[in-house]
């Protein structure tokens, strides 16, 4: 892929104390028990397609913490202590609001290249270390890996919170609803990027007149002794990854970006007492392999640079674009994919505008969708 996702991966740091994190506010009427932070992204103005693409419960229109308002995507988080987090059987992501993530979590950043024309990005509250500039918004996140033998069904006893999560590992019987959200980022400059950062834990200000400022240690002469942050800019994409392959793949089931950004969001709909009940997933019998393999991939999105499909089960998939005469004009993918949402780039510069058919074949079955390039 040639569209860059801004990722910052740091070594997980052992911590003996809790840290501040942000979790998506349940709904507009809910009052956070403590502070809250707010981000307003002024996204693509031309041909804007920011929207909720799908929801598991069609009657539930209240996506936690995210409000799509025309050309704006507004995120509201409640600030909570990480000690409230519970281990669960699926990966999830929370907002980082402290110097580092909770123990066992992995830090990364996700940069949106927002609209440049008449830009109006906005923030409210103490959002540090997150950054909101005129044309760029960078979210700092914590990737929390799924736990073995987890007894809780949701990461927080306080059920008002929403999180970004891998819905593929969540049973439909677990009182959890999920939403699939598209943020239509800037198409012109396309400055989504990767910055790989390594925490330098050996850097300390050892006294003798040394002092810390702007993440560096200085001596009495004002010379830099060492940096707490050792920063290196790299280019990253799904084909040539600079982050661990396992984390890259698992994170792509939660949030991903090519030309635009896709989020998987979940919220709890059961009672507080049910969160710590024995997992329904553990009790449910495994579905027959043959039944799982009969599900056809769903074509979720299409534009000049990417095709988005959702795999219901793992397996070999053949994704192509044909003209109305049935001639293949582009082979998007022919590979083995895991369950979840996959965004794959393609180059439409050699294909004239017009009507086409996107096809996704798996296990002898095919799903197709008529699309228009214009």
VENDA-V823554 format. One record per residue. RES is the residue in one small letter. PHI is phi in radians with two decimals (* if undefined). OMEGA is omega in whole degrees, 0 to 359 (NA if undefined). BURIAL is + if it has 9 or more other C-alpha atoms within 8 Angstrom, else -. Layout:
res=RES phi=PHI omega=OMEGA burial=BURIAL
res=RES phi=PHI omega=OMEGA burial=BURIAL
This chain:
res=x phi=* omega=180 burial=+
res=x phi=-1.92 omega=175 burial=-
res=x phi=-1.63 omega=190 burial=+
res=x phi=-1.71 omega=175 burial=+
res=x phi=-1.76 omega=181 burial=+
res=x phi=-1.41 omega=183 burial=+
res=x phi=-2.24 omega=172 burial=+
res=x phi=-2.16 omega=181 burial=+
res=x phi=-1.96 omega=180 burial=+
res=x phi=-2.22 omega=177 burial=+
res=x phi=-1.13 omega=178 burial=-
res=x phi=-1.11 omega=186 burial=+
res=x phi=-1.91 omega=177 burial=+
res=x phi=-1.18 omega=183 burial=-
res=x phi=-2.36 omega=179 burial=-
res=x phi=-1.87 omega=180 burial=-
res=x phi=-2.42 omega=181 burial=-
res=x phi=-1.37 omega=180 burial=+
res=x phi=-2.20 omega=179 burial=+
res=x phi=-1.42 omega=175 burial=+
res=x phi=-2.36 omega=176 burial=+
res=x phi=-2.00 omega=177 burial=+
res=x phi=-2.15 omega=186 burial=+
res=x phi=-1.09 omega=180 burial=+
res=x phi=-1.10 omega=187 burial=+
res=x phi=-0.98 omega=176 burial=+
res=x phi=-2.81 omega=187 burial=+
res=x phi=-1.11 omega=184 burial=-
res=x phi=-1.43 omega=183 burial=-
res=x phi=-1.33 omega=178 burial=-
res=x phi=-1.77 omega=179 burial=-
res=x phi=-1.05 omega=180 burial=+
res=x phi=-1.15 omega=177 burial=-
res=x phi=-2.24 omega=180 burial=-
res=x phi=-1.41 omega=172 burial=-
res=x phi=-2.39 omega=176 burial=+
res=x phi=-2.20 omega=189 burial=+
res=x phi=-2.43 omega=177 burial=+
res=x phi=-2.23 omega=175 burial=+
res=x phi=-2.06 omega=180 burial=+
res=x phi=-1.68 omega=175 burial=+
res=x phi=-1.49 omega=189 burial=+
res=x phi=-1.57 omega=188 burial=+
res=x phi=-0.84 omega=178 burial=+
res=x phi=-1.62 omega=182 burial=-
res=x phi=-1.50 omega=179 burial=-
res=x phi=0.95 omega=185 burial=-
res=x phi=-1.12 omega=181 burial=+
res=x phi=-2.33 omega=176 burial=-
res=x phi=-1.22 omega=187 burial=+
res=x phi=-2.96 omega=167 burial=-
res=x phi=-1.48 omega=186 burial=+
res=x phi=-1.36 omega=179 burial=+
res=x phi=-2.82 omega=176 burial=-
res=x phi=-2.52 omega=182 burial=+
res=x phi=-1.23 omega=176 burial=-
res=x phi=-2.00 omega=185 burial=-
res=x phi=-1.12 omega=179 burial=-
res=x phi=-1.53 omega=182 burial=-
res=x phi=-1.71 omega=183 burial=-
res=x phi=-1.81 omega=184 burial=-
res=x phi=-1.66 omega=177 burial=-
res=x phi=-1.30 omega=185 burial=+
res=x phi=-1.17 omega=168 burial=+
res=x phi=1.27 omega=183 burial=+
res=x phi=-2.21 omega=179 burial=+
res=x phi=-2.16 omega=177 burial=-
res=x phi=-1.59 omega=185 burial=+
res=x phi=-2.24 omega=181 burial=-
res=x phi=1.09 omega=179 burial=-
res=x phi=-1.56 omega=180 burial=+
res=x phi=-2.16 omega=172 burial=+
res=x phi=-2.04 omega=187 burial=+
res=x phi=-1.93 omega=182 burial=+
res=x phi=-1.95 omega=177 burial=+
res=x phi=-2.17 omega=182 burial=+
res=x phi=-2.09 omega=167 burial=+
res=x phi=-1.53 omega=179 burial=+
res=x phi=-1.56 omega=181 burial=+
res=x phi=-2.31 omega=178 burial=+
res=x phi=-1.52 omega=183 burial=+
res=x phi=-1.12 omega=178 burial=+
res=x phi=-1.16 omega=177 burial=-
res=x phi=-1.38 omega=183 burial=-
res=x phi=-1.22 omega=178 burial=-
res=x phi=-2.02 omega=175 burial=+
res=x phi=-1.25 omega=181 burial=+
res=x phi=-2.30 omega=187 burial=+
res=x phi=-1.59 omega=177 burial=+
res=x phi=-2.46 omega=177 burial=+
res=x phi=-1.25 omega=174 burial=+
res=x phi=-2.58 omega=185 burial=+
res=x phi=-2.31 omega=175 burial=+
res=x phi=-2.17 omega=180 burial=+
res=x phi=-1.37 omega=178 burial=+
res=x phi=-1.54 omega=179 burial=+
res=x phi=-2.22 omega=181 burial=+
res=x phi=-2.43 omega=182 burial=+
res=x phi=-1.13 omega=180 burial=-
res=x phi=-2.67 omega=182 burial=-
res=x phi=-1.52 omega=174 burial=+
res=x phi=-1.06 omega=180 burial=+
res=x phi=-0.97 omega=178 burial=-
res=x phi=1.60 omega=179 burial=+
res=x phi=-1.64 omega=181 burial=+
res=x phi=-1.99 omega=181 burial=+
res=x phi=-1.47 omega=172 burial=+
res=x phi=-2.71 omega=177 burial=+
res=x phi=-2.12 omega=185 burial=+
res=x phi=-2.32 omega=186 burial=+
res=x phi=-1.82 omega=173 burial=+
res=x phi=-1.71 omega=170 burial=+
res=x phi=-1.58 omega=188 burial=+
res=x phi=-1.53 omega=186 burial=+
res=x phi=-1.07 omega=182 burial=+
res=x phi=-1.64 omega=183 burial=-
res=x phi=-1.42 omega=178 burial=-
res=x phi=0.92 omega=187 burial=-
res=x phi=-1.16 omega=182 burial=+
res=x phi=-2.48 omega=174 burial=-
res=x phi=-1.04 omega=185 burial=+
res=x phi=-2.57 omega=178 burial=-
res=x phi=-2.47 omega=177 burial=+
res=x phi=-2.64 omega=181 burial=-
res=x phi=1.68 omega=181 burial=-
res=x phi=-1.44 omega=186 burial=-
res=x phi=-1.57 omega=183 burial=+
res=x phi=-0.92 omega=11 burial=-
res=x phi=-1.60 omega=178 burial=+
res=x phi=-1.22 omega=187 burial=+
res=x phi=-2.29 omega=174 burial=+
res=x phi=-2.14 omega=175 burial=+
res=x phi=-1.97 omega=183 burial=-
res=x phi=-1.06 omega=186 burial=-
res=x phi=-1.98 omega=186 burial=+
res=x phi=-2.31 omega=172 burial=+
res=x phi=-2.19 omega=181 burial=+
res=x phi=-2.03 omega=176 burial=+
res=x phi=-1.62 omega=174 burial=+
res=x phi=-1.75 omega=187 burial=+
res=x phi=-2.16 omega=172 burial=+
res=x phi=-2.13 omega=175 burial=+
res=x phi=-1.56 omega=182 burial=+
res=x phi=-1.82 omega=183 burial=+
res=x phi=-1.28 omega=179 burial=+
res=x phi=-1.13 omega=183 burial=+
res=x phi=-1.84 omega=176 burial=+
res=x phi=-1.37 omega=176 burial=-
res=x phi=0.97 omega=180 burial=-
res=x phi=-1.24 omega=181 burial=+
res=x phi=-1.62 omega=181 burial=+
res=x phi=-1.49 omega=180 burial=+
res=x phi=-1.69 omega=182 burial=+
res=x phi=-2.51 omega=189 burial=+
res=x phi=-1.22 omega=184 burial=+
res=x phi=-2.42 omega=175 burial=+
res=x phi=-1.16 omega=176 burial=+
res=x phi=-1.30 omega=193 burial=-
res=x phi=-1.32 omega=181 burial=+
res=x phi=-1.33 omega=187 burial=+
res=x phi=-1.63 omega=173 burial=+
res=x phi=-2.03 omega=179 burial=+
res=x phi=-2.46 omega=169 burial=+
res=x phi=-1.45 omega=186 burial=+
res=x phi=-2.70 omega=174 burial=+
res=x phi=-1.47 omega=185 burial=+
res=x phi=-1.30 omega=182 burial=+
res=x phi=-1.12 omega=181 burial=-
res=x phi=-1.68 omega=184 burial=-
res=x phi=-1.93 omega=178 burial=+
res=x phi=-1.32 omega=176 burial=-
res=x phi=-1.14 omega=181 burial=-
res=x phi=-1.59 omega=187 burial=-
res=x phi=-1.62 omega=177 burial=+
res=x phi=1.07 omega=180 burial=-
res=x phi=-2.14 omega=173 burial=+
res=x phi=-1.85 omega=181 burial=+
res=x phi=-2.28 omega=181 burial=+
res=x phi=-2.24 omega=179 burial=+
res=x phi=-2.03 omega=191 burial=+
res=x phi=-2.04 omega=176 burial=+
res=x phi=-1.95 omega=173 burial=+
res=x phi=-1.87 omega=182 burial=+
res=x phi=-1.46 omega=183 burial=+
res=x phi=-1.33 omega=181 burial=+
res=x phi=-0.99 omega=180 burial=+
res=x phi=-1.68 omega=190 burial=-
res=x phi=-1.37 omega=185 burial=-
res=x phi=-1.56 omega=174 burial=-
res=x phi=0.90 omega=185 burial=+
res=x phi=-1.68 omega=167 burial=-
res=x phi=-1.05 omega=187 burial=+
res=x phi=-2.62 omega=180 burial=+
res=x phi=-2.08 omega=172 burial=+
res=x phi=-2.21 omega=179 burial=+
res=x phi=-1.55 omega=184 burial=+
res=x phi=-2.19 omega=177 burial=+
res=x phi=-2.02 omega=179 burial=+
res=x phi=-1.29 omega=178 burial=+
res=x phi=-1.69 omega=185 burial=+
res=x phi=-1.39 omega=181 burial=-
res=x phi=-1.46 omega=182 burial=-
res=x phi=-1.38 omega=177 burial=+
res=x phi=-2.40 omega=173 burial=-
res=x phi=-1.54 omega=193 burial=+
res=x phi=-1.61 omega=180 burial=-
res=x phi=1.61 omega=180 burial=-
res=x phi=1.10 omega=180 burial=-
res=x phi=1.61 omega=178 burial=-
res=x phi=-1.26 omega=180 burial=+
res=x phi=-2.56 omega=182 burial=+
res=x phi=-1.79 omega=175 burial=+
res=x phi=-2.81 omega=178 burial=-
res=x phi=0.94 omega=176 burial=-
res=x phi=1.13 omega=177 burial=-
res=x phi=-2.38 omega=173 burial=+
res=x phi=-1.81 omega=179 burial=+
res=x phi=-2.07 omega=174 burial=+
res=x phi=-1.60 omega=185 burial=+
res=x phi=-1.12 omega=179 burial=-
res=x phi=-1.53 omega=181 burial=-
res=x phi=1.42 omega=180 burial=-
res=x phi=-1.57 omega=180 burial=-
res=x phi=-1.26 omega=178 burial=+
res=x phi=-1.51 omega=177 burial=-
res=x phi=-2.87 omega=181 burial=+
res=x phi=-2.02 omega=174 burial=+
res=x phi=-1.24 omega=181 burial=+
res=x phi=-2.11 omega=178 burial=+
res=x phi=-1.84 omega=191 burial=+
res=x phi=-1.80 omega=177 burial=-
res=x phi=-2.42 omega=179 burial=-
res=x phi=-1.52 omega=180 burial=-
res=x phi=-2.34 omega=174 burial=-
res=x phi=-1.79 omega=184 burial=+
res=x phi=-2.34 omega=168 burial=+
res=x phi=-2.68 omega=187 burial=+
res=x phi=-1.20 omega=181 burial=-
res=x phi=-1.61 omega=184 burial=-
res=x phi=-2.43 omega=191 burial=-
res=x phi=-1.52 omega=173 burial=+
res=x phi=-1.83 omega=175 burial=-
res=x phi=-2.02 omega=182 burial=-
res=x phi=-0.94 omega=185 burial=-
res=x phi=-0.98 omega=181 burial=-
res=x phi=-1.14 omega=180 burial=-
res=x phi=-1.15 omega=179 burial=-
res=x phi=-0.99 omega=182 burial=+
res=x phi=-1.19 omega=182 burial=-
res=x phi=-1.17 omega=179 burial=+
res=x phi=-1.18 omega=181 burial=+
res=x phi=-1.15 omega=176 burial=+
res=x phi=-1.44 omega=181 burial=+
res=x phi=-1.92 omega=178 burial=+
res=x phi=-2.61 omega=182 burial=+
res=x phi=-2.64 omega=182 burial=+
res=x phi=-2.62 omega=166 burial=+
res=x phi=-2.13 omega=173 burial=+
res=x phi=-1.24 omega=181 burial=+
res=x phi=-2.14 omega=183 burial=+
res=x phi=-2.08 omega=181 burial=+
res=x phi=-2.11 omega=180 burial=+
res=x phi=-2.12 omega=167 burial=+
res=x phi=-1.82 omega=184 burial=+
res=x phi=-2.10 omega=177 burial=+
res=x phi=-2.24 omega=173 burial=+
res=x phi=-2.56 omega=182 burial=+
res=x phi=-1.56 omega=180 burial=+
res=x phi=-2.08 omega=179 burial=-
res=x phi=-1.57 omega=180 burial=-
res=x phi=-1.57 omega=180 burial=-
res=x phi=-1.08 omega=182 burial=+
res=x phi=-1.19 omega=182 burial=-
res=x phi=-1.34 omega=182 burial=-
res=x phi=-1.08 omega=182 burial=+
res=x phi=-1.68 omega=177 burial=+
res=x phi=-1.23 omega=179 burial=+
res=x phi=-1.06 omega=187 burial=-
res=x phi=-1.08 omega=175 burial=+
res=x phi=-1.16 omega=180 burial=+
res=x phi=-1.05 omega=182 burial=-
res=x phi=-1.21 omega=183 burial=-
res=x phi=-1.48 omega=186 burial=-
res=x phi=-1.26 omega=177 burial=-
res=x phi=-1.18 omega=180 burial=-
res=x phi=-1.15 omega=178 burial=-
res=x phi=-1.24 omega=178 burial=-
res=x phi=-0.99 omega=182 burial=-
res=x phi=-1.02 omega=182 burial=-
res=x phi=-1.06 omega=181 burial=-
res=x phi=-1.18 omega=179 burial=-
res=x phi=-1.13 omega=187 burial=+
res=x phi=-1.39 omega=181 burial=+
res=x phi=-1.51 omega=181 burial=-
res=x phi=-1.46 omega=183 burial=-
res=x phi=-1.57 omega=177 burial=+
res=x phi=-1.03 omega=179 burial=+
res=x phi=-1.77 omega=178 burial=+
res=x phi=-1.49 omega=188 burial=+
res=x phi=-1.67 omega=184 burial=+
res=x phi=-2.84 omega=181 burial=-
res=x phi=-2.74 omega=170 burial=+
res=x phi=-2.67 omega=186 burial=-
res=x phi=-1.16 omega=185 burial=-
res=x phi=-2.17 omega=185 burial=+
res=x phi=-2.64 omega=172 burial=+
res=x phi=-2.17 omega=182 burial=+
res=x phi=-1.97 omega=177 burial=+
res=x phi=-2.23 omega=175 burial=+
res=x phi=-2.04 omega=179 burial=+
res=x phi=-1.49 omega=177 burial=+
res=x phi=-1.45 omega=178 burial=+
res=x phi=-2.59 omega=181 burial=+
res=x phi=-1.21 omega=177 burial=+
res=x phi=2.72 omega=178 burial=+
res=x phi=-1.30 omega=182 burial=+
res=x phi=-2.30 omega=179 burial=+
res=x phi=-2.09 omega=182 burial=+
res=x phi=-1.99 omega=184 burial=+
res=x phi=-2.52 omega=175 burial=+
res=x phi=-2.09 omega=181 burial=+
res=x phi=-2.06 omega=172 burial=+
res=x phi=-1.47 omega=186 burial=+
res=x phi=-1.20 omega=177 burial=-
res=x phi=-1.59 omega=178 burial=-
res=x phi=1.49 omega=179 burial=-
res=x phi=-1.56 omega=180 burial=-
res=x phi=-1.25 omega=179 burial=+
res=x phi=-1.78 omega=178 burial=+
res=x phi=-2.75 omega=174 burial=-
res=x phi=-1.75 omega=186 burial=+
res=x phi=-1.40 omega=182 burial=+
res=x phi=-2.80 omega=172 burial=+
res=x phi=-2.56 omega=189 burial=+
res=x phi=-2.76 omega=179 burial=-
res=x phi=-1.58 omega=182 burial=-
res=x phi=-2.08 omega=176 burial=+
res=x phi=-1.46 omega=176 burial=-
res=x phi=-1.04 omega=178 burial=+
res=x phi=2.17 omega=182 burial=+
res=x phi=-1.55 omega=179 burial=+
res=x phi=-2.21 omega=178 burial=+
res=x phi=-1.92 omega=185 burial=+
res=x phi=-2.11 omega=181 burial=+
res=x phi=-1.38 omega=170 burial=+
res=x phi=-2.61 omega=183 burial=+
res=x phi=-1.77 omega=183 burial=-
res=x phi=-1.64 omega=186 burial=-
res=x phi=-1.12 omega=181 burial=-
res=x phi=-1.67 omega=182 burial=-
res=x phi=-1.92 omega=180 burial=-
res=x phi=-1.20 omega=176 burial=-
res=x phi=-1.08 omega=180 burial=-
res=x phi=2.67 omega=183 burial=-
res=x phi=-1.67 omega=181 burial=+
res=x phi=-2.39 omega=179 burial=+
res=x phi=-2.22 omega=174 burial=+
res=x phi=-1.62 omega=180 burial=+
res=x phi=-2.13 omega=176 burial=+
res=x phi=-2.30 omega=183 burial=+
res=x phi=-1.91 omega=176 burial=+
res=x phi=-2.65 omega=177 burial=+
res=x phi=0.95 omega=176 burial=+
res=x phi=1.41 omega=178 burial=-
res=x phi=-2.01 omega=186 burial=-
res=x phi=-2.36 omega=171 burial=+
res=x phi=-2.03 omega=182 burial=+
res=x phi=-2.42 omega=180 burial=+
res=x phi=-2.59 omega=177 burial=-
res=x phi=-1.41 omega=182 burial=-
res=x phi=-2.28 omega=180 burial=+
res=x phi=-2.27 omega=172 burial=-
res=x phi=-1.65 omega=180 burial=+
res=x phi=-2.58 omega=NA burial=-
